[in-house]
Amino acid sequence: MKFALITGASSGIGAEYVRQLARKGHNIIAVSNQREQCEQITTELSAAYGIQAVALYADLSLPDAAEQIYAFCEQQGAEVDIFISNAGVLHFGRFVNTTDEYVDFITALHCTTPMKLCRRFGEDMCRRGEGRILIMSSMTAWTPFPTMSLYGSTKVALKSFAQSLWYEFRESGVSVTTVFPGAVDTPLYNLSQSKRRLFRSLGVMMSAETLARRGLRAMFRGCRTCTPGLFTKIASFACYLLPAHALLPVMKIPAIRRILQRI
């Protein structure tokens, strides 16, 4: 039986991917390190849409996470024809204040485990001659962002990795879509409701529902990349054009320097 497997599936963008795929009639394997939330959403979707929705608890920062997830799918007889790599955390802070443990954590969560999952599920998809992979990168992949060096560098790695896979897999009938979102209204941002509404109305921030809808549309069309939202497109293009040293004058602004000294 065919399934769509989504990581980071219990909240935010991942939960929207799960809901919208379930609405389209896809069976779901929802992977998350939040057991109760994940079980709740799969139970609700199974009842609402008559699909099979399975909650799988997994910590993607562990070295054997990919192996455990793949083994679970084999045991369930689940053929993963859609893989959405969405799990992630947003990190701000000076790199010298980041612990070695956190470097290991975010690198495994954003890069190592998703790459291993793409290798395993991608091999199966290529052998069958069909399948879809969607990888969540970020607007930060297009230029250096001070105080987001660790987060941004992992998103750069995903950008390069996913686009390389697109070239490798396309002859096998497997699509690979990379999504480059900007700010998204999810629990990752510690903002008041009033600020969330303001940023959404200005187009600076996008709802998780809208982002997931646009990401899925790009994936089903077989698009190589997706940069959702006019503001994000403009900002990403500006980041792409500006040389890295253009950030130096910005970092000398007193208010910015004070912020950098506090984190």
C-alpha angles and dihedrals in degrees: 000000000000122000139180111225117205126183122210085027104152101076146007118007094353092056089051091052088052094048096046094047091048089051088055090054101258120145111238139219104189113198120197144139088228101083102183096045091047094050091048095054094046092049091051094048094047090055095043101046106021093239132129108259118178127190115216119189112213138152103220092196091070118099095238098041095109092049092050093049093048092047090051091054091049091050091050093047088238118161106206106212095161122044119183115188103201109136114119148127130229113234129191124179146091109290094230088060092054117100123233088241092058091048088055091045099052094039091054094043097048102031122007100049096039090050092050091048091050090051094052101038091035091056090053092047093050091049091052092044095234142070144109131239125189120189123191112222122159145238085253088072090077101063141004114278114198112227088023097066095124096042094042095047092054089051089051088054091051091049093054094040096049095046091049089052090052089062094043097047103037093085089056096055094254119128124211118196124188117202120204108193126179122206112342126192099246136125088268087083115067096213135138119252091248092056091046091053091047094050092046092050090051091050092241092113128037129208117249090237093057093045093050092048092052093043092052092046090054092046095051090048089053094241117171094217139013126196104179122208133028094252092051092048092051093044093047092049091049090049090050093052099042116085116236093247089063086081093064096081090048092054090054093061106113095231092050092047091053091052092050091050092054098053 
